Amino acid sequence: MYDTSHLRRQDRAMDEQAATRLLAEAQHAVLAMQNICGGAYAVPMDYVWDGGKFIYMHCAPQGYKLECLAACPAVSLVITGAARTLPHMFSTAYESLVVQGECLVVDDAAEKRNALHLLLRKYTPEHLDRGYAYAERALEHTTVLRLCISTWCGKAHLARS
């Protein structure tokens, strides 16, 4: 599943341990998909990794993103960590992941609830009781997406200034 063999710059391939840390800890991602006309479409998303083969995201129950995913569920998710420009080196220090997989709407209420709880534990751990109650009230009006990871890859350039 984790594969950096196709990277041109093998010296920048992240080891799987560092990539796993970034997958678990990064705050935001960009979900890229095919739009309904055959072009590209990408949207920023909050996400949570379940520690296994799934990444969960949430969104409104309608919208263009859902139309695109219904037409073609194959996606890429780009996750970035720390980044800073290194002007004196004409470069950038960065760390990033690209996750490939299939992204589908979660229909099972228990899985949906669990995904929302994972998101709450990641983003609002100091407000879990209120968050769980809020998630329960919003459950039927919230769409949860499950990205099943097929492959993923990490790359970093952590040059010191």
GROMACS elastic network, one bead per residue, 0.5 to 0.9 nm:
[ bonds ]
;  ai    aj funct       b0    kb
    1   149     6  0.77062   500
    1   150     6  0.60797   500
    1   152     6  0.63174   500
    1   153     6  0.86731   500
    2    16     6  0.69850   500
    2    19     6  0.89955   500
    2   150     6  0.87450   500
    2   151     6  0.57735   500
    2   152     6  0.50011   500
    2   153     6  0.57742   500
    2   154     6  0.83989   500
    3     6     6  0.75973   500
    3     7     6  0.89924   500
    3    16     6  0.87701   500
    3   151     6  0.67613   500
    3   152     6  0.61963   500
    3   153     6  0.54784   500
    3   154     6  0.83394   500
    4     7     6  0.56600   500
    4    10     6  0.76050   500
    4    13     6  0.61670   500
    4    14     6  0.78996   500
    4    15     6  0.87178   500
    4   152     6  0.79986   500
    4   153     6  0.53650   500
    4   154     6  0.69331   500
    4   155     6  0.81404   500
    5     8     6  0.83588   500
    5    10     6  0.76221   500
    5    13     6  0.86094   500
    5   153     6  0.88641   500
    6     9     6  0.88911   500
    6    10     6  0.84149   500
    7    10     6  0.57593   500
    7    12     6  0.83246   500
    7    13     6  0.71308   500
    7   153     6  0.86724   500
    7   155     6  0.83291   500
    8    11     6  0.87566   500
    8    12     6  0.88866   500
    9    12     6  0.55645   500
    9    13     6  0.70232   500
    9   155     6  0.86950   500
   10    13     6  0.51536   500
   10    14     6  0.88259   500
   10   155     6  0.86642   500
   11    14     6  0.85774   500
   11   155     6  0.89421   500
   11   156     6  0.88493   500
   11   157     6  0.87342   500
   12   154     6  0.84982   500
   12   155     6  0.53827   500
   12   156     6  0.51765   500
   12   157     6  0.58267   500
   12   158     6  0.87385   500
   13   153     6  0.79603   500
   13   154     6  0.60070   500
   13   156     6  0.63169   500
   13   157     6  0.86527   500
   14    17     6  0.80419   500
   14    18     6  0.62112   500
   14    19     6  0.60095   500
   14    95     6  0.81720   500
   14    96     6  0.87702   500
   14    97     6  0.88868   500
   14   153     6  0.78018   500
   14   156     6  0.58802   500
   14   157     6  0.89284   500
   15    18     6  0.55497   500
   15    19     6  0.62775   500
   15    20     6  0.86728   500
   15   154     6  0.75221   500
   15   155     6  0.85493   500
   16    20     6  0.59344   500
   16    21     6  0.85475   500
   16   153     6  0.84232   500
   16   154     6  0.77185   500
   17    20     6  0.51124   500
   17    21     6  0.63240   500
   17    22     6  0.87824   500
   18    21     6  0.51084   500
   18    22     6  0.63410   500
   18    23     6  0.86920   500
   18   154     6  0.83351   500
   19    22     6  0.50875   500
   19    23     6  0.61229   500
   19    24     6  0.86342   500
   19    95     6  0.86761   500
   19    96     6  0.81329   500
   19    97     6  0.70777   500
   19   153     6  0.76551   500
   19   154     6  0.55990   500
   19   155     6  0.81183   500
   20    23     6  0.50309   500
   20    24     6  0.61985   500
   20    25     6  0.85630   500
   20    51     6  0.88031   500
   20   154     6  0.89658   500
   21    24     6  0.52365   500
   21    25     6  0.60277   500
   21    26     6  0.82415   500
   22    25     6  0.51452   500
   22    26     6  0.54355   500
   22    79     6  0.80919   500
   22    80     6  0.80380   500
   22    81     6  0.66846   500
   22    95     6  0.81875   500
   22    96     6  0.78832   500
   22    97     6  0.78873   500
   22   154     6  0.88721   500
   23    26     6  0.60066   500
   23    48     6  0.83648   500
   23    49     6  0.69084   500
   23    79     6  0.73750   500
   23    97     6  0.75509   500
   24    27     6  0.87149   500
   24    48     6  0.72139   500
   24    49     6  0.60616   500
   24    50     6  0.84731   500
   24    51     6  0.75581   500
   25    48     6  0.87404   500
   25    81     6  0.85959   500
   25   122     6  0.84077   500
   26    29     6  0.79748   500
   26    47     6  0.88082   500
   26    48     6  0.89688   500
   26    79     6  0.70373   500
   26    80     6  0.69185   500
   26    81     6  0.58715   500
   26    82     6  0.88676   500
   27    46     6  0.65856   500
   27    47     6  0.73513   500
   27    48     6  0.85332   500
   27    79     6  0.83674   500
   27    80     6  0.84814   500
   27    81     6  0.81236   500
   27   122     6  0.86979   500
   27   123     6  0.81254   500
   28    44     6  0.70330   500
   28    45     6  0.58632   500
   28    47     6  0.65033   500
   28    78     6  0.88530   500
   28    79     6  0.65216   500
   28    80     6  0.73947   500
   28    81     6  0.86975   500
   29    43     6  0.83865   500
   29    44     6  0.56739   500
   29    45     6  0.52987   500
   29    46     6  0.63252   500
   29    47     6  0.69835   500
   29    77     6  0.64476   500
   29    78     6  0.54481   500
   29    80     6  0.67692   500
   30    42     6  0.63332   500
   30    43     6  0.53809   500
   30    45     6  0.57699   500
   30    46     6  0.85628   500
   30    76     6  0.82471   500
   30    77     6  0.56260   500
   30    78     6  0.51300   500
   30    79     6  0.66109   500
   30    80     6  0.88183   500
   31    41     6  0.82836   500
   31    42     6  0.53377   500
   31    43     6  0.53091   500
   31    44     6  0.61715   500
   31    45     6  0.66414   500
   31    75     6  0.70027   500
   31    76     6  0.60497   500
   31    78     6  0.65347   500
   31    79     6  0.89266   500
   32    40     6  0.71617   500
   32    41     6  0.57489   500
   32    43     6  0.66380   500
   32    44     6  0.88224   500
   32    75     6  0.57049   500
   32    76     6  0.51349   500
   32    77     6  0.60386   500
   32    78     6  0.77184   500
   33    39     6  0.85774   500
   33    40     6  0.59932   500
   33    41     6  0.53667   500
   33    42     6  0.61450   500
   33    43     6  0.88425   500
   33    65     6  0.84197   500
   33    68     6  0.71495   500
   33    69     6  0.72386   500
   33    72     6  0.76798   500
   33    73     6  0.76023   500
   33    74     6  0.67112   500
   33    76     6  0.66012   500
   33    77     6  0.87493   500
   34    37     6  0.79101   500
   34    38     6  0.58204   500
   34    39     6  0.56177   500
   34    41     6  0.57946   500
   34    42     6  0.84234   500
   34    68     6  0.64151   500
   34    69     6  0.78035   500
   34    71     6  0.83807   500
   34    72     6  0.66010   500
   34    73     6  0.83704   500
   34    74     6  0.78269   500
   34    75     6  0.75900   500
   35    38     6  0.53772   500
   35    39     6  0.52218   500
   35    40     6  0.53544   500
   35    41     6  0.53559   500
   35    42     6  0.87802   500
   35    64     6  0.84403   500
   35    65     6  0.80893   500
   35    67     6  0.82261   500
   35    68     6  0.50896   500
   35    69     6  0.81527   500
   35    71     6  0.81807   500
   35    72     6  0.81558   500
   36    39     6  0.73397   500
   36    40     6  0.88341   500
   36    64     6  0.86830   500
   36    67     6  0.71585   500
   36    68     6  0.52827   500
   36    69     6  0.86599   500
   36    71     6  0.65591   500
   36    72     6  0.81275   500
   37    40     6  0.86286   500
   37    68     6  0.89228   500
   41    65     6  0.81507   500
   41    68     6  0.82856   500
   42    65     6  0.85235   500
   43    65     6  0.80465   500
   45    57     6  0.69117   500
   45    58     6  0.80575   500
   45    59     6  0.86549   500
   46    56     6  0.86847   500
   46    57     6  0.61925   500
   46    58     6  0.76171   500
   46   119     6  0.83053   500
   46   123     6  0.88530   500
   47    55     6  0.66533   500
   47    56     6  0.55691   500
   47    58     6  0.76555   500
   47   119     6  0.69235   500
   47   122     6  0.88904   500
   48    51     6  0.89257   500
   48    54     6  0.86048   500
   48    55     6  0.56036   500
   48    56     6  0.53193   500
   48    57     6  0.66985   500
   48   115     6  0.79451   500
   48   118     6  0.66348   500
   48   119     6  0.56727   500
   48   122     6  0.70574   500
   48   123     6  0.89928   500
   49    52     6  0.73170   500
   49    53     6  0.79739   500
   49    54     6  0.60855   500
   49    56     6  0.63569   500
   49   118     6  0.81975   500
   49   119     6  0.87744   500
   50    53     6  0.71451   500
   50    54     6  0.57450   500
   50    55     6  0.61654   500
   50    56     6  0.75963   500
   50   115     6  0.80980   500
   50   118     6  0.74460   500
   51    54     6  0.75122   500
   51    55     6  0.85177   500
   52    55     6  0.84174   500
   52   149     6  0.88364   500
   53   147     6  0.82504   500
   53   148     6  0.58598   500
   53   149     6  0.53511   500
   53   150     6  0.79826   500
   54   146     6  0.62803   500
   54   147     6  0.55446   500
   54   149     6  0.60094   500
   55   103     6  0.89488   500
   55   115     6  0.88602   500
   55   145     6  0.81317   500
   55   146     6  0.57833   500
   55   147     6  0.50267   500
   55   148     6  0.67019   500
   55   149     6  0.74269   500
   56   115     6  0.61761   500
   56   116     6  0.82816   500
   56   118     6  0.85047   500
   56   119     6  0.78958   500
   56   144     6  0.68008   500
   56   145     6  0.55611   500
   56   147     6  0.62811   500
   56   148     6  0.89637   500
   57   115     6  0.79691   500
   57   116     6  0.84276   500
   57   119     6  0.79658   500
   57   143     6  0.84604   500
   57   144     6  0.57732   500
   57   145     6  0.51186   500
   57   146     6  0.67501   500
   57   147     6  0.81488   500
   58   115     6  0.86905   500
   58   116     6  0.78032   500
   58   119     6  0.87774   500
   58   142     6  0.68542   500
   58   143     6  0.55587   500
   58   145     6  0.58643   500
   58   146     6  0.88915   500
   59    62     6  0.82212   500
   59    63     6  0.87835   500
   59    66     6  0.89394   500
   59   142     6  0.61909   500
   59   143     6  0.52382   500
   59   144     6  0.64664   500
   59   145     6  0.78126   500
   60    63     6  0.70631   500
   60    66     6  0.89823   500
   60   141     6  0.71563   500
   60   142     6  0.55193   500
   60   143     6  0.56967   500
   60   144     6  0.86424   500
   61    66     6  0.80763   500
   61   140     6  0.87763   500
   61   141     6  0.62499   500
   61   142     6  0.56845   500
   61   143     6  0.50560   500
   61   144     6  0.86987   500
   62    65     6  0.81522   500
   62    66     6  0.64947   500
   62    67     6  0.80972   500
   62   143     6  0.83071   500
   63    66     6  0.55731   500
   63    67     6  0.65906   500
   63    68     6  0.89494   500
   64    68     6  0.61960   500
   64    69     6  0.86459   500
   65    68     6  0.51380   500
   65    69     6  0.62172   500
   65    70     6  0.86233   500
   66    69     6  0.50458   500
   66    70     6  0.60351   500
   66    71     6  0.85903   500
   66   105     6  0.83295   500
   67    70     6  0.51919   500
   67    71     6  0.63847   500
   67    72     6  0.87711   500
   68    71     6  0.52233   500
   68    72     6  0.61863   500
   68    73     6  0.76044   500
   69    72     6  0.50255   500
   69    74     6  0.75914   500
   69    75     6  0.82630   500
   69   102     6  0.89515   500
   69   103     6  0.69381   500
   69   104     6  0.71077   500
   69   105     6  0.86259   500
   70    73     6  0.61840   500
   70   104     6  0.78183   500
   70   105     6  0.87199   500
   72    75     6  0.81599   500
   72   102     6  0.86906   500
   72   103     6  0.88490   500
   73   101     6  0.81851   500
   73   102     6  0.51712   500
   73   103     6  0.51154   500
   73   104     6  0.63758   500
   74   100     6  0.76324   500
   74   101     6  0.58520   500
   74   103     6  0.64327   500
   75    99     6  0.82286   500
   75   100     6  0.59429   500
   75   101     6  0.56448   500
   75   102     6  0.58720   500
   75   103     6  0.64896   500
   75   147     6  0.81875   500
   76    98     6  0.65581   500
   76    99     6  0.54576   500
   76   101     6  0.65685   500
   76   102     6  0.84787   500
   77    97     6  0.79647   500
   77    98     6  0.57294   500
   77   100     6  0.65231   500
   77   101     6  0.83760   500
   77   147     6  0.88070   500
   78    96     6  0.71496   500
   78    97     6  0.57301   500
   78    99     6  0.64329   500
   78   100     6  0.89889   500
   79    95     6  0.85880   500
   79    96     6  0.55268   500
   79    97     6  0.50618   500
   79    98     6  0.64919   500
   79    99     6  0.80763   500
   80    83     6  0.78526   500
   80    94     6  0.76944   500
   80    95     6  0.59859   500
   80    97     6  0.64379   500
   80    98     6  0.89075   500
   81    94     6  0.68220   500
   81    95     6  0.52509   500
   81    96     6  0.59375   500
   81    97     6  0.85712   500
   82    93     6  0.77968   500
   82    94     6  0.56935   500
   82    95     6  0.61586   500
   82    96     6  0.84359   500
   83    92     6  0.69079   500
   83    93     6  0.54088   500
   83    95     6  0.68061   500
   83   158     6  0.87267   500
   84    91     6  0.89566   500
   84    92     6  0.57286   500
   84    93     6  0.53114   500
   84    94     6  0.66425   500
   85    88     6  0.89319   500
   85    89     6  0.88084   500
   85    90     6  0.80370   500
   85    91     6  0.63182   500
   85    93     6  0.62701   500
   85    94     6  0.86373   500
   86    89     6  0.54340   500
   86    90     6  0.60437   500
   86    91     6  0.51219   500
   86    92     6  0.51375   500
   86    93     6  0.67190   500
   86   159     6  0.84044   500
   86   160     6  0.86513   500
   86   161     6  0.66116   500
   87    91     6  0.63012   500
   87    92     6  0.77676   500
   88    91     6  0.78138   500
   88   161     6  0.82568   500
   89    92     6  0.80848   500
   89   161     6  0.82956   500
   91   159     6  0.89621   500
   92   157     6  0.73634   500
   92   158     6  0.83625   500
   92   159     6  0.81049   500
   93   156     6  0.74412   500
   93   157     6  0.50138   500
   93   159     6  0.57765   500
   93   160     6  0.79614   500
   93   161     6  0.88789   500
   94   155     6  0.81332   500
   94   156     6  0.54369   500
   94   157     6  0.52483   500
   94   158     6  0.60740   500
   94   159     6  0.86166   500
   95   154     6  0.73853   500
   95   155     6  0.57989   500
   95   157     6  0.63901   500
   95   158     6  0.73909   500
   96   153     6  0.84440   500
   96   154     6  0.56795   500
   96   155     6  0.54903   500
   96   156     6  0.62920   500
   97   152     6  0.69989   500
   97   153     6  0.55497   500
   97   155     6  0.63850   500
   97   156     6  0.87539   500
   98   151     6  0.84633   500
   98   152     6  0.56195   500
   98   153     6  0.54401   500
   98   154     6  0.65232   500
   98   155     6  0.86542   500
   99   149     6  0.66171   500
   99   150     6  0.77219   500
   99   151     6  0.60419   500
   99   153     6  0.65584   500
   99   154     6  0.87576   500
  100   147     6  0.85327   500
  100   148     6  0.83149   500
  100   149     6  0.59871   500
  100   150     6  0.57609   500
  100   151     6  0.52759   500
  100   152     6  0.59752   500
  100   153     6  0.88179   500
  101   147     6  0.61516   500
  101   148     6  0.53980   500
  101   151     6  0.68039   500
  101   152     6  0.86529   500
  102   146     6  0.80213   500
  102   147     6  0.54736   500
  102   148     6  0.54202   500
  102   149     6  0.70606   500
  102   150     6  0.76678   500
  103   145     6  0.63804   500
  103   146     6  0.54270   500
  103   148     6  0.63762   500
  103   149     6  0.88198   500
  104   144     6  0.85460   500
  104   145     6  0.55493   500
  104   146     6  0.53840   500
  104   147     6  0.65129   500
  104   148     6  0.82594   500
  105   143     6  0.68808   500
  105   144     6  0.59089   500
  105   146     6  0.62321   500
  105   147     6  0.89066   500
  106   109     6  0.79074   500
  106   111     6  0.71435   500
  106   112     6  0.61151   500
  106   143     6  0.73752   500
  106   144     6  0.55458   500
  106   145     6  0.57110   500
  106   146     6  0.62381   500
  107   110     6  0.89344   500
  107   111     6  0.79437   500
  107   112     6  0.71723   500
  107   143     6  0.87001   500
  107   144     6  0.82303   500
  108   111     6  0.54424   500
  108   112     6  0.61131   500
  108   113     6  0.86642   500
  109   113     6  0.60297   500
  109   114     6  0.85155   500
  109   139     6  0.80751   500
  109   140     6  0.86927   500
  110   113     6  0.51222   500
  110   114     6  0.61212   500
  110   115     6  0.85907   500
  111   114     6  0.50267   500
  111   115     6  0.60928   500
  111   116     6  0.86230   500
  112   115     6  0.51427   500
  112   116     6  0.62978   500
  112   117     6  0.86650   500
  112   139     6  0.77674   500
  112   143     6  0.81688   500
  112   144     6  0.60527   500
  112   145     6  0.85643   500
  113   116     6  0.51616   500
  113   117     6  0.61999   500
  113   118     6  0.86793   500
  113   132     6  0.88986   500
  113   135     6  0.74600   500
  113   136     6  0.74966   500
  113   139     6  0.71041   500
  113   144     6  0.89180   500
  114   117     6  0.50125   500
  114   118     6  0.62096   500
  114   119     6  0.86827   500
  115   118     6  0.50310   500
  115   119     6  0.62798   500
  115   120     6  0.86658   500
  115   144     6  0.74071   500
  115   145     6  0.89490   500
  115   146     6  0.86981   500
  116   119     6  0.50099   500
  116   120     6  0.61802   500
  116   121     6  0.86653   500
  116   132     6  0.82099   500
  116   135     6  0.66699   500
  116   139     6  0.85671   500
  116   144     6  0.77546   500
  117   121     6  0.61648   500
  117   122     6  0.86083   500
  117   128     6  0.83399   500
  117   131     6  0.80535   500
  117   132     6  0.66398   500
  117   135     6  0.77155   500
  118   121     6  0.51507   500
  118   122     6  0.62767   500
  118   123     6  0.87123   500
  119   122     6  0.51541   500
  119   123     6  0.60709   500
  119   124     6  0.79737   500
  120   123     6  0.52774   500
  120   124     6  0.51452   500
  120   125     6  0.63345   500
  120   127     6  0.81293   500
  120   128     6  0.66050   500
  120   131     6  0.64253   500
  120   132     6  0.76161   500
  120   135     6  0.86970   500
  121   124     6  0.57715   500
  121   126     6  0.83187   500
  121   127     6  0.86580   500
  121   128     6  0.68466   500
  121   131     6  0.89491   500
  122   125     6  0.62620   500
  123   126     6  0.88574   500
  124   127     6  0.55591   500
  124   128     6  0.66463   500
  124   131     6  0.76112   500
  125   128     6  0.55773   500
  125   131     6  0.87900   500
  126   129     6  0.86873   500
  127   130     6  0.56558   500
  127   131     6  0.58573   500
  127   132     6  0.85932   500
  128   132     6  0.58606   500
  128   133     6  0.84552   500
  129   132     6  0.53268   500
  129   133     6  0.64153   500
  129   134     6  0.86511   500
  130   133     6  0.52029   500
  130   134     6  0.60944   500
  130   135     6  0.86038   500
  131   135     6  0.60154   500
  131   136     6  0.85227   500
  132   135     6  0.50533   500
  132   136     6  0.61716   500
  132   137     6  0.87337   500
  133   136     6  0.51514   500
  133   137     6  0.63985   500
  133   138     6  0.87016   500
  134   137     6  0.52156   500
  134   138     6  0.61600   500
  134   139     6  0.84422   500
  135   139     6  0.56535   500
  135   142     6  0.86071   500
  136   139     6  0.51499   500
  136   140     6  0.82853   500
  137   140     6  0.76396   500
  137   141     6  0.84011   500
  138   141     6  0.52632   500
  138   142     6  0.59733   500
  139   142     6  0.53914   500
  139   143     6  0.79925   500
  140   143     6  0.78421   500
  149   152     6  0.71756   500
